[in-house]
């Protein structure tokens, strides 16, 4: 699927999200292995962005983007139910299940 946002082509879903939001996804989600210092700096930058009037609609934009993902990529939410144990539930405080 080809995504074009603001005249730029996004090849991956992450690029699409970055173009749609105007910020890198890593700013909001973090990266694996980041230090406490890096996390604090990232969150500080995120707070600065949210305080900027240009980004006042960002929370609404994020909700719309999430809704599009759910609508267009339902496979991301494929959930496999876990098997329940065959044994009966144990009695709690003398009350049988």
FENNOR-V351869 format. One line per field, one symbol per residue. ss: DSSP state (H for helix, E for strand, L for the rest). A space follows every 10 residues. Layout:
ss->???
This chain:
ss->LLEEELLEEE LLHHHHHHHH HLLLHHHHHL LLLLLHHHHH HHHHHHHHHH HLHHHLLHHH HHHHHHHHHH HHLHHHHLLL LLLLLLLLLL LELLELL
